[in-house]
Amino acid sequence: MTTRRLLTFAPLQIIQALIGLGSIAAFTRLMTAEQFGEYALALSLSLAGHTLAFTWVQAAAFRFLKTAQVQRQTADHYATLLALAAGVSLVIAAGAGLLLAFSGLGEHAIALSSFAVGAALMRFATRIARESDRAELAFSRYSISETLYLLLGFAAGVAGLVFFDFGAAAPFAGLLVAGAVVALFDIRRLATQAHGGTVSASRARLYAAYGAPLAIALVVDLAVQALVRIILMQGAGAAHIGAFAAAFGLARPLDLLFVGLCAAFAPLMLRAYEENGADGAREVASRVFAMLAAVTVPAACGLILVDEPLTALMVGESLRAEATRAAPWMAIAGLFSGFAYYFWAEAFQLAHRTGERALLMLAPAIAQLALTAWLAPTSGAYGAAIATCGASAIGLAVMASFGWRHLSMPVPWLDLARIGASTAAMTLAVLATPQGAGVANLVLHVVVGAFTYLASAVALDLFGARTRASAVLQAIARKLHEQFNDVFTDPTT
């Protein structure tokens, strides 16, 4: 079941990583450094607004579907979700329209903001459907829909730059188009599932009580990232925002790994908690932690090892030097924050302690803002990346320390030791490989690193890999032996 679950999400994770890197390569070349900086700032503000306004409904779509199914109130669940979604969307659309009408912004800023708001509204509908897919364990539909959204959004965004000269607004225009296409199918399906259901005010309050603190916790981090970019702009200029955003984008595949793995395993933890309590959730959590570490630790190390050739390939020349310095720190920060917010935070969500999680998010947020204000004026994007790494380490320590009280997540130390040894072998092998620039050299380093890590993991019997490989080889040998004997004992041959 675990292997099949991972294979279902694998194509989506590959597409997400390729589009993430492709976006950096395309947008940093098709936009000026200042335009890319404007786009990065607008993206941060847009994500923060989306999270604050919409995430609480999306979180409820995932968390309460199982309960509604047990109570045979699935139609009521979906009817309430759609009513909340419609109400929130109308309020946001009207508020944004009025704000832009009387803001006094220039035509370019209004166009950028309008596309960003429209893209967020369309994404809201698709995310409710995707969270419902996760709760239903409909992972194939989840992967196909997300893949379509990503591919169409990227293609339309590039077209907006190449053919229509939309500038910093082009990526948002692409996401608006993609969201509208996918939402056409999602809204129809959600409406069918809500047919005959009753909108419940008490159910809506329950969803808000659970989801609002979670949304606040997430928006704190996004708001901090937006403020970091503002501080960076004031202290070092828009070009440094672009370099910081490029470094963040290079580390983005690591975040996608966490998202994909947790999308596959979080529903299992939730069901284990609902059906067997904390003990059941701990048993699943131990396997999840080991799987996360086995994939993300070597991935983060690999990003650091191929930093220079990867940056030279993916980032435009105007941003390349600064992004190269910042990227390793962003990779380490991605590893810390991934374990903090995709693993340890589950303890708060399972125990319905989302309000406490929101308060705890203030510690790394304050640390990142203070460190960025200190380092950015003198070190630019490089200093902001160091600040991000330090704040992520604080966030991990805080989440693990306080989350343990609600659900004592076990740490599989033996598996971690094997993962560390395999990653060390990978590092030595890559460092021993001839260095150089170009795609061929980058591919060579990736192949050498991946092969060495996998070989070491098998040799150390990580997840029983050596035992399983031995069993497979023995089965193949027996089959060949049987066929060999049949050939020489058959009287007709």
Secondary structure, 3 states (H helix, E strand, C coil): CHHHHHHHHHHHHHHHHHHHHHHHHHHHHHCCHHHHHHHHHHHHHHHHHHHHHHHHHHHHHHHCHHHHHHCCCHHHHHHHHHHHHHHHHHHHHHHHHHHHHCCCCCHHHHHHHHHHHHHHHHHHHHHHHHHHHHHCCCHHHHHHHHHHHHHHHHHHHHHHHHCCCCHHHHHHHHHHHHHHHHHHHHHHHHHHHHCCCCCCHHHHHHHHHHHHHHHHHHHHHHHHHHHHHHHHHHHHCHHHHHHHHHHHHHHHHHHHHHHHHHHHHHHHHHHHHHHHHHHHHHHHHHHHHHHHHHHHHHHHHHHHHCHHHHHHHHCCHHHHHHHHHHHHHHHHHHHHHHHHHHHHCHHHHHCCCHHHHHHHCHHHHHHHHHHHHHHHHHHHHHHHHHHHHHHHHHHHHHHHHHHHHHCCCCCCHHHHHHHHHHHHHHHHHHHHCCCCCCHHHHHHHHHHHHHHHHHHHHHCCHHHHHHHHHHHHHHHHHHHHHHHHHHHHCCCC
